[in-house]
Amino acid sequence: MMECGTVLTLAFLSLIIICSGVEERGTSSVEEDVELERQLKILNKPAIKTIKTEHGDIFDCVDIHKQPAFDHPLLKNHKIKMRPSFIPEAEEQKAPSVGAKAAKIGLPDGGCPQGSVPIRRTKKQELKNAKTFFNNRKEVIPTLNGDKTNYKGDTALVRWEGNRRVFGTRFILNIWGPQVDNEQYTSITTWLKRSCGIMNAGWMTDCYKETGCFNTLCPGFVQIDTQVPLGADLGPVSVYKGFQYELQFDLFKDLSMGDWWLVVGDNKSVGYWPSELFTAINEYSDRVAWGGYTYGPSDRAPPPLGSAHYPFEGYGKTCYIRHIQLMNRYKTFYPPNYHNFYADY
């Protein structure tokens, strides 16, 4: 068993989910290696500046107009937005304090220079993992309808279903760093779904610290912030019976422009998924879920979920998601009607 510590990264799935921390065994053919090298040349852009984190991840500062998002054929003529057209209001202006501290997120050394954005450098193994994950996605990602026919992991989530149109969600995640070994991962996240379209955001731990491949391996997400990229480390992490750390996430649709924005912490706009990429979820979401899931080989004990402790143990001992809100067409976050909630374990 190889323990990997408590390295967390900010992880996102968008549109088509094509990657994970599950390592693909065996050797590649010569043709596969050639194709992987070709893809790496496309994904890893020329850098204005290179930043290496304390955990060994490398981020390249790339010209904002030449980032991987614009390799997507639908975004060839896309005009970059530097901020959403509005900041959502909230019926509850501030989440009540529970004593937790705000988790830190961002790159060292001041991040990237203006005019450039940080892009996590992709490794060949991540591309191999992408193929494995996509081939096994029904076993890896839980559904939002409670059907576990194909799913082979553990899950604990609460889902909302109602007759209201939802245009986003706000929530606060408790940050933990559970131990996992090779071929395992564990995630705490949220889903927004309509028909076959799905968006997902949260934190993830995996043994190879390769959750960044959830991010720019699928061209389309437009990075805006110069210090907080997809795949950024989160920390410190919570300690059992000790200090607790948490981070607020906003994932919402810009109702004027049609883009879906990701905002973390104190109104830090990381970037957005352009409207050109969406079909089913382009207008709104009708199902939302918050929770966690794990995945690992069936011949061993599953990896821990959250803090690896049960909810009845309470604050400081169990992982939580709190201050859950939905966004309506009036650009306001509001507490959902809990009669429309369902639990899946």
ABEGO torsion letter per residue (X at the ends): XBBAEABBBBBBBBGBBABBABBBBEBBBAAAAAAAAAAAAAABBBBABBBBBAAGBBBBBBBAAABAAAABAAAAABBBBABBABBBBBABABBBBAGBBBBBBEBBGGEBBBGBBBBBBBBAAAAAAAAAAAAAAAAABBBAAGBAAABABBBBBBBBBBABBBAEBBBBBBBBBBBBBBGBBBBBBBBBBBEABBBBBEBBBBAAGAAAAABAABBGBBBABAABBBGBBBOBBBBBGBBBBBBBBBBBBBAAAGBBBBBBEBGBBAEBBBAAABBAAAABBABBBBEBBBBBBAABBBBBBEAGBBAAAEBGABBBBBGBBBBBAAGBBBBBBAAABBBBX
